[in-house]
């Protein structure tokens, strides 16, 4: 730890450089969030971008010049992105962004149906660019020069070898953390593609539900998403997202829509609605495939794959708390530039040592792991993040949000109103080590984690790990975590603390035969053998199996073979003596039972009646 303090000055300079790069002020108040868009502004900006954009499938990126020449007829093109979807062969797509939604709508409206296919034609922002027929060429235009075609891919994960090379060539652990975040986070094109998928669903039902909204939430928009993450969507049929409209309160309309009343309960009706929309997605929407309906879950969802975006989508209708939880995490990530790189590093570590898993189960989830990071940053001697309780107390009337289930999601949306300024100047490597040390000593057995209070609470039940849901405070977001996995977490954070402290003390980068070896985060992520953790590593094993106490000859059964019974191996002489005593007591009880039953013949009427 002393070596960490000695190196803090040079690492603080690197952190300040990172702050400047990400438009954060260099003042000693990293909590300040001035000049950055809030969550609603971030969502609104990307929704407008999606309304101004189309995605066109082309034969290759060489088609860009011809595509730009043709599509410029409909309006001014501000930007173009090229990406590939790799199936049996590489499929090429170009995302074009127009200056206005009307220009994008004009391009979509000029599309025609494919007469070679028998499907129902659907208007959507996903099109393909066919070759000019009859030798005709597109007219020559004299618009502004075409913007450069950006080749940033929004679907592919960074190559593992390339990422390891970047981490190996970093100057120190601090730079390794920043490089890991920069090259694995969801990039701008990835965000644009997800908002286009949401817009497609929204436009598909706009005829019957003109006020419908398909709102992205989760890792795609909260700033903690990595490349390749799934898209979470919530579908609403009106503008009611739990917020009160000042206009409606001031001048309520006297014209009210007739509405068909639901006679069944809310959950049953939601399941029926989801089933209908699942059919619509499966039958009509271009690019949507592999539709799965999971309607019996606590939050019914429809899962599907979008083949034009190479994207997995989860669609729900009743998860407003998830939407506002995304806003809360987005605010935390914007408060300090160290929050997201630190979280990405800890998630990567958990993935490499097998603590997290893409499929649901008894292990800790990425969301629970993120909550652990946020809680750690709250309880520091100089906190980096405020408590959710403080955000709630600073809320005003315009911050009121209540879900259809009556769950309050009210907290201030203006962080400056909170007056929170962090004076913590710890570097990322210091915070990483402190995180591992903190949870290696945390009493998961008796204490619960509360981001609302920013301190441990008494655990209300016997769950192995208890993390209070920040918005639905009666729920435990880590209820699925087993005792075994909780113990694994404690052991892994202890090992990580030891590895990281050793790495920091050895500040020089090791070399052998001119080749750089693994160091820093690379050694933290190194896990060549994923050991299978067995229950008897954490719990006292049985002295001997119960079946070993009885022999077939004692039960009166005829052995099926003449092979000798293998001898039982005991831990020590004391255990052997205990087993012999148990056997003797069991034989005595068996004799007594046989003696008491001998007075009644086996085939007597009394015995036959009792057997009935």
Secondary structure, 3 states (H helix, E strand, C coil): CHHHHHHHHHHHHHHHHHHHHCCCCCCCCCCCCCCCCCHHHHHHHHHHHHHCEEEEEECCHHHHHHHHHHHHHHCCEEEEEEEEEECCCEEEEEEEEECCHHHHHHHHHCCCCCCCCCCCCCCCCEEECCCCHHHCCCCCCCCCCCCCEECCCCCCCCCHHHHHHHHHCCCCHHHHHHHHHHHHECCHHHHHHHHHHHHHHHHHCCCCCCCCEEEEEHHHCCCCCECCCCEEEEEECCCCCCECCHHHHHCCCCCCCCCCCCCCCHHHHHHHHHHHHHHHHHHHCCCEEEEEEECCCCCCEEEEEECCCCEEEEEECCCHHHHHHHHHHHHHHHHCCHHHHHHHHHHHHHHHCCCCCCCCCCCCCHHHHHHHHHHHHHCCCCCCCCCHHHHHHCCCHHHCEECCCCCECCCCCCHHHHCCCCCCCCCHHHHHHHHHHHHHCCCCCCEEEECCCCEEEECCCCCCCCEECCCCCCCECCCCCCHHHHHHHHHHHHHHHHHHHHHHHCCCCCEECCEECCCCHHHHHCCCCCCCCCHHHCCCCCCCCHHHHCCCCCCCCCCCCCCCCCCCCCCCHHHHHHHHHHHHHHHHHHHHHHHHHCCCCCCCHHHHHHHC
